[in-house]
Amino acid sequence: MPIIVSKKGMQAQKVEKANFDKEDYLQNYIHQNPESIPVYEIEEDKRLFVAAREFSTESGPIDALAVDKDGDIYIVETKLYRNPDKRTVVAQALDYGAALWKHTGDFSEFQSVLDEKVRSSFKVSFSEKTKEFFGLNDDQIDSLLDSMTRNLKDGNLKFVILMDSLDDRLKDLIVYVNQNSQFDIYAVQMEYYRFKEYEIMIPKLYGAEVKKDVSVSSGSGSPRRRWDEASFLETVKSQTDAKYIPIIKKLYDFTKSHGEIKWGSGTAKGSCNAVFESVSPTKSVYTLWTDGKLTLNFGWLIDDEMAVKFRDALKHEVETKLGLQVPDNYRDHFIPYTIEEWQDKAETFVSIIKNLTR
């Protein structure tokens, strides 16, 4: 299906769908651009860090190994539609998962291999890069590593099949496996277009719509939690100093009355994501956590010209009026601030959001 590209409503041009020449290009693209794997369609605040390509197992190399901020481990397999073994990629991914689980008994050894892979790409260790990517503090990165250790030990792995095109039989297979197993398997169809020097990727996720009927024991992996106002505010009391509770409550009340709250599903910490229709109907501007952390979600604000304009204005206001530092690469990142950093700036922050979302 072609798409139409225009400039300010003029000079419209039709752009036809292109083809990937090699699977290697698709693998490299998701490594360099992890947001192209749309796990945010599963949970609004979920993102993947693609830590390694060609990760070795007893059954062969995994195309890409990724993690999320909760310590869930993802095996990502890429396949071009023209290859004849489209459906066997599911079995191949599960085979890699079994090999990773059975032959990786020592997490420190597993982390050492990840360190080597990450250092070759980013010049820092796996822990350092993961901490920076998700905006975690020392306690949170330790918790993430603990979750990864449990997930690897229990074989609680997640799978992503990424292709340039999906046929109905493969979609049906993934729905069937998800409905009748404890596995989480997702398929991503990545449509690819070229326009002059630009590449246009349109990812679509399949498999997240399946509701599990099988039970998962609390001892295996990281069970999800559905937060609400009562559980969020109650947990704030146990995870922050009492003097900060009114400040957090004030920002929460503002978010509730002026925007839409989308709840996260982390296990240890609760999060409420602030969505403002005038900026983006689906992506959150900031996230407020039960431990008082405030994350500015610059990386989400790319939907259209309005969102980009808001993003850049927010960066300017945060620096000039709040006196908080925003890194130069803010456009692609989610910048966290501890409660100690923003607690005396809460009223000004609320005023900034009010003005920018009018």
Buried (B, 14 or more C-beta within 10 A) or exposed (E): EEBEBEEEEEEEEEBEBBEBEEBEEBBBBBBEEBBBBBBBBBBBBBBBBBBBBEBEBEBEEBBBBBBBBBBBBBBBBBBBBEEEEBBEBBEBBBBBBBBBBEEBEEBEEBBEBBBEBBBEBBEBBBBBBBBBBBBBEEEBBEBBBEBBBBBBBBBBBBBBBBBBBBEEEBBEBBBEBBEEEBBBBBBBBBBBBEBEEEEBBBBEBBBBEBEEEEEEEEEBBBEBBEBEEEBBBEBBEEBBEEEBBEBBEEBBEBBEEEBBBBBBBBBBBBBBBBBBEEBBEEBBBBBBBBBBBBBBBBBBBBEEEEBEEBBBEBBEBBEEEBEBEBEEEBBEBBBBBEBEBBBEBBEBBBEBBEEBBE
